[in-house]
Amino acid sequence: MRHDVEQQEMNGEQLLHLSCQTCQWWNAVFVQARRFLNASEVSHGDTPWDEGGGSMLVVERMFLITAIYHAIEDLRKLGIEMQRRNDNSLQPVLESIQAVASFEDIKNMRDMNEHGLDYLVGKGRKPDQYQLTVHREHYKLTTTPAWTFIDGNEGIMLLGNVEITKLLLAMKEHLPLVHEKTKEIFNKEPLG
């Protein structure tokens, strides 16, 4: 999040909109996760020239990454605004997310997917982070945010450097609290 956005205090109407938008993005994450997982089940060895499977996996992955990024970024800003109002109830959610995927890794994953062409031609802003080597107990994998790695035996799904399975589980655990708090804010904040 840009520093000036982080520092700017929101008025009641802006906070009302942010609470609604945050809830919408959190819901979108789980809709998109289902779509992504469905696409991954039908995409076994498809090439880009085969209609459907392989191409849909790329599309659904991009939308999932976008939803995750906005859900977390909006929740971070909402958490800042709530702290200004002496309410720290969203901090455990943010800490839980940060424990499984750094905010920087999530932002990089989103940026590198969004600006994939820039990286492909060597003009990305963080080329040293574009290709990552992920070390796991039994293997080493070189990956980029543009590739998805799924190991059903180990229960691992990586998008770039983010272990998406763990992130989605952390988000799902806190979804009821996010719903509750965003609804509370939406119903409490005055318009105008």
N, C-alpha and C positions, 0 to 999 in steps of 0.2 A: 504494500500500500504506500502510495506517495506520502511523504512526510507532511506536506501541507494538508492533505485530505485527513490524515490521522489527527493532526492538531486542531483542525477546524471543528468547533463545537456546533452541533446540529440543533435546530429549533424543534419544537414539538411536531410540526407538520413533516419535517424531513425525517424525524425519528419514526413517525407513524409509517411513512413510505418505506423506510429501511426495514422495519420489522416485517412488513408484508413481503417485501422483496426477498429478505433473508429466508423466510419460511418457504416461499416459492422455490428458491434455489435448492434448499435442502430436500424438498419433495422431488425436484427434478433429478437430483443425484440418484435417487433410488429407482425412478422410472428409467433413467438412462442406463443405470447399472444392469437392469433386467434386459434392456435392449442389447447392450454390449455382450452380455453373457449368452443371450440367444444367438447373436451373430457369430460368437466364437464357437458355438456348438455346430453350426452348419458350415463353418469355414475350415475345412481340413484339406490343405494342399491346393486350394483355389489360387488361380493366378488373377492378376488384374483384368485379364481379357475374358475371364469367365464371369458372366453376369451373376450378381448376387453376392454370395458368401464373403470372399476375401475383401471386396470393395466395401461391403456393408460393415465389416469389422473395423475398417479404417474410419469410416464415417461415424459409427457409433462410439468408437474410442475418442474421437475428437470432441463429440458432444458431451461425453462423460467427463473428460478432462475440463472442459469449459464449465460444466455444472459444478464440479468439485471446487474449482478455483473460486467461482463466484460465491458459492455457499460459504466457504471458509473465509474469504475476504470480507464479505458482508457481515458475517458473525464476529469477526475481529473488530470491525468498526462499531458494531452494535455493543460489543463487550466494553469497548472504550467509553462509549456514550453512557452505558449503564454504570460504569465505575464513577463517572463524573456525577452521577446521581446516587452515589453510595450503595450501589447494588453490584456485588461481585458474583452473582449466581451463574454467569456464563463462563467464568474463569476455568472451572473444572473441565468443561467441554473443550475449551481451547487447549488446555494442558494435555488432555487425553489425545487430542489430534496431534499436537506437537510431539508427543511421546512416540508416535508411530511414523510420522512424516513431517519433516521440517517445513515451515511455511515457505522457506526459500526454495526447497525442492519442488513443492507444489507450484509455486510461481514459475520456476524454470521450466517445469514440465509443460505448463500452459503456454508460456512465451515461445518455447522451442517448437511446439506443435503449431502455434498460430503463425510463426514466422519461419516455418520449415524451409521455404525457398531461400531465404536469406542464409540460413545455415548450410544448405546444400551447395551454394556457390561460395561459401567461405566468408560471408559478410555478417554472420550473426554476432550479437553483442557479447556472448560468452562462449566462444568456440571451444575453450578448454573444458567446458562442462557438457558439451553436446554429446560426446561419446563417453560413456561411463563403463567402468569395469565393476561389475557387481560380484562380490565374493560370497559364496554360500558354502556350507559345510562340505558338500561333495563336488562342487564345480565352480568354475569361474566363467562369467558371461559378459561379453561386451555388447552393450545395448545403447540405443538412443531413445529419446522420448517418442520418436516416430515408430518405434517397434514395440510390439507387445510380446511378452514372454509368459507363457502359461505352462506350469508343470502340475498336472493334476495329481500325480503321485505324492508330491511334496506339499500340495495345497498352496502353491505360490503363484501369484500373478503380478508381474511387474509392468508398470508403464514408466519407462525411463528408470529413474532411481527410486521411484515410489512403489512400495509394496502395497498395491491397491487393495488387496484382500483385507489386510489389517486395517487400512484406513477406512474402508467401508464398514467394517465391523465396529470400529470406534464411533463412527458417525451414527450408525444404526442404534447403538447403545444409548446415545444422547438425543436421538430424534424426539422422544416424548418431551424432554425438557426444552428443547428448541421450540417445539410447537407451543408448549405452555407459555414460555416467556415471550415469544413473539406475539402471541394472541393477547397476552396481558398488556404488553406495551401498546399494541394496536388499539385496544379498547380503552386504555387509560390516557393516551396522549391527545391533547386538544388539537384541532385543526386551526391553522392560522395564528 
